Amino acid sequence: MFNFFCFCDSADAWQFGIQDPATPIAVGILKFHNDLIFIFIFIVAFVTWLIFRILVLFNQSKIVKAVPIVHGTSIEIIWTLIPIVILLFIAIPSFSLLYAVDESVNPAITLKVIGNQWFWSYEYSDYFATNDDSLSFDSYLLSDEDLEIGFLRILEVDNRIILPESTHVRLIVTSSDVLHCWTVPSFGVKIDACPGRLNEVSVFVERVGVFYGQCSELCGVNHGIMPIVVEVLPVEDYLLWISESLSE
């Protein structure tokens, strides 16, 4: 395994922001999030100003006698059309992003992911060794005694997923027992692992690095010890790893 460290792709202590994106989908999610925050700030500021104006100008000391206004057609049209326009500005990029997430691309590699209580199993179904067995392995949480300098406690595993850079990868996710959820924030991927069902998602990682994730579905008492570590290599190093793994 080609060990190197990239801490920008793991969660920091008390982190509230989004991790650095590594796929086009994650970049789209980050940009959409930033646009939404801008719109929310504008709405909150406007509503706060409106409430303040109402409290200052329309109180008992200013207006003693109530004005019998039943309705105002113009203002009702305005406060109906403005939210519609805002929702359209939100919906159009949202639908575009949802379509991109579900888009199926002809993959170069297929990786099968199986959730278990409480570890992950992986199978590279495109490669076969001389004994006709596919390349597969289990991935368990690395104990504190086995941690090396630079490894992240409770996030490191004994067998990392190895993927090539700038390559379309298809993930087929399922479970052998209960509901799990395979999640890597830097990829913008959060897909359920359901027993008896195959879920599919495409991943295209644009840069080399080590990316961390965890099971995001409460799956039992040891739910917290199901980390995910994906090591993305240049294509040449990935092919070397495949060759060495198949020859073992």
Helices and strands as residue ranges (DSSP letters): G 7-9, H 24-57, H 73-102, E 109-116, E 119-128, E 134-139, G 144-146, E 161-164, E 168-175, E 180-184, G 185-187, E 189-193, E 199-204, E 209-215, G 223-225, E 227-233, H 235-247
